[in-house]
Amino acid sequence: MRILAAVIREPGLTPGQLAERARVSERTLRRDLSLLRRDGYPISYSDGYQVQELLRLNGEEVRSPGQGLGGVYEHQLRLLREQVPPPLAERVERELEAEAPAALAGLIAHVLERGSR
């Protein structure tokens, strides 16, 4: 998820830069990008890594799924429901719903503090 977060936060990174931001080797980066793509994240490389914002469907441009924070959150919940036994998935989802707002608020405060330095 550090790879996905870095691509969303800083589109256009080279493989070396993305590996550094995600704190992984370039070999691990390639392997994990394959897994992310397999799981439906539209990560592409064109002048650096980026999450595809537009797709062409029958000649028309449409927004790709999983864009932005809400899209990533929904995609993760879908994968959770598909890949984890229902009782555990339900428990994890309840905990996320309880803890995510406070975690997001803390992250926003951290980013604001870092930006004001």
C-alpha positions in Angstrom: 0.0 0.0 0.0 3.0 2.3 0.4 3.6 2.0 -3.3 0.0 2.9 -4.1 0.1 5.8 -1.7 3.3 7.1 -3.2 1.9 6.9 -6.8 -1.3 8.8 -5.8 0.7 11.4 -3.8 3.4 12.0 -6.3 2.5 10.9 -9.9 5.4 10.8 -12.3 8.0 9.1 -10.2 10.6 7.0 -11.9 11.1 3.4 -10.7 14.0 4.3 -8.5 12.2 7.2 -6.9 9.0 5.2 -6.3 11.1 2.3 -4.8 12.8 4.8 -2.5 9.5 6.5 -1.4 7.9 3.1 -0.7 11.0 1.9 1.1 11.4 -1.2 -1.1 13.9 -2.5 -3.7 13.2 -2.0 -7.4 12.8 -5.8 -7.7 10.1 -5.8 -4.9 8.6 -2.7 -6.6 8.1 -4.6 -9.9 6.6 -7.6 -8.1 4.3 -5.5 -6.0 3.2 -3.4 -8.9 2.2 -6.6 -10.7 0.1 -7.6 -7.7 -1.6 -4.2 -7.4 -2.5 -4.3 -11.1 -3.8 -7.8 -10.8 -6.0 -6.6 -7.9 -7.5 -3.9 -10.2 -5.4 -0.8 -9.4 -5.0 1.0 -12.7 -1.3 1.9 -12.2 0.5 2.8 -15.5 3.9 4.1 -16.5 4.0 7.1 -18.8 6.4 9.8 -17.9 6.6 8.2 -14.5 4.2 6.0 -12.5 0.6 7.2 -12.1 -2.9 5.9 -11.5 -4.9 6.1 -14.7 -7.4 8.9 -14.4 -9.2 8.3 -17.7 -9.9 5.2 -19.7 -11.3 4.9 -23.2 -14.5 2.9 -23.5 -16.2 2.6 -26.9 -14.4 5.7 -28.0 -15.4 7.8 -24.9 -13.3 8.8 -22.0 -14.5 7.6 -18.6 -13.1 7.9 -15.1 -11.3 4.7 -14.0 -12.5 3.0 -10.8 -10.5 3.4 -7.6 -9.6 7.1 -8.0 -8.9 9.2 -5.0 -9.0 8.3 -1.3 -12.7 7.2 -1.4 -12.1 4.9 -4.4 -9.1 3.3 -2.9 -11.0 2.7 0.4 -13.9 1.2 -1.4 -11.6 -1.0 -3.5 -9.8 -2.2 -0.4 -13.1 -3.1 1.2 -14.2 -5.1 -1.9 -10.9 -7.0 -1.9 -11.3 -7.7 1.9 -14.8 -9.0 1.3 -13.7 -11.2 -1.6 -10.5 -12.6 0.0 -11.2 -12.9 3.7 -13.7 -15.2 5.4 -16.9 -13.3 6.1 -16.8 -13.2 10.0 -13.2 -11.8 9.9 -14.0 -9.4 7.0 -17.0 -8.1 8.9 -15.0 -7.5 12.1 -12.2 -5.8 10.1 -14.7 -3.6 8.3 -16.4 -2.6 11.6 -13.0 -1.7 13.1 -12.1 0.3 10.0 -15.3 2.3 10.2 -14.6 3.0 13.9 -10.9 3.9 13.5 -10.5 5.4 10.0 -12.0 8.8 10.7 -9.7 9.5 13.6 -6.7 8.0 11.7 -7.4 10.3 8.7 -7.8 13.3 10.9 -4.4 12.5 12.5 -2.8 12.2 9.1 -4.3 15.5 8.0 -2.9 17.2 11.1 0.5 15.6 10.5 0.6 16.8 6.9 -0.5 20.3 7.8 2.2 20.4 10.6 4.8 19.2 8.2 3.7 21.8 5.6 3.9 24.7 8.0 7.6 24.1 8.9 
